[in-house]
Amino acid sequence: EGEIDFHGWLGDSWGILFSHPSDFTPVCTTELAKVMHLMPEFAKRNVKVIGLSCDSVSSHVEWCADIKSYAGFSDDKVFPYPIIEDKNRIIANKLGMVDKDELDAAGIPLTARAVYVIDPNKKFRLSLLYPATTGRNFDEILRILDSLQLTDKAKVATPANWKMGDDCMVLPTVPEDQVAKIFPQGVNVLTL
Ligand code: BEZ
């Protein structure tokens, strides 16, 4: 609780900022609970996560008790990631996280379910924007991180539905006469 300096908090980690329409709503609660369960997976990938919801800090604090209960954790467990207060949707509007088709009771557009991935150089690497009515697949977000981290290290690209350990492709930009040098363990050539 208190102010957060985003770059300082991120340090040398990757970051995921994910937004929510509002506190105490059922879909959001399932998502935040899922993120709680996936914390060891995010840690393995050197990723810090931070949520945002357009309610107050005191509302977030009360909501965290619900989320822990839904996730099957005891109430004395420390909630493992911060949730940003965005009561007036200033951040959501600034960062393009608003779903203009979903309105709250007062007719104000809801914050959508955005996922922004930031790398350790503080570079914005990927965005996903789901409508408020569609909960996210956080396993897909881990898969995305695996692809981003792998393709940062090696001159490869990952195909449809790839997951860590599956085959990937040599980048089309790698000259053919460099392939053996860059991939000394060899590559498979498929003829279609
Ligand atoms: C929910 O989290 O359950 C929700 C929030 C806004 C619109 C629809 C569903």
Boltz pocket constraint, residues with backbone or C-beta under 6 A from the ligand:
constraints:
  - pocket:
      binder: B
      contacts: [[A, 21], [A, 22], [A, 25], [A, 26], [A, 27], [A, 28], [A, 29], [A, 102], [A, 110], [A, 132], [A, 133]]
      max_distance: 6.0
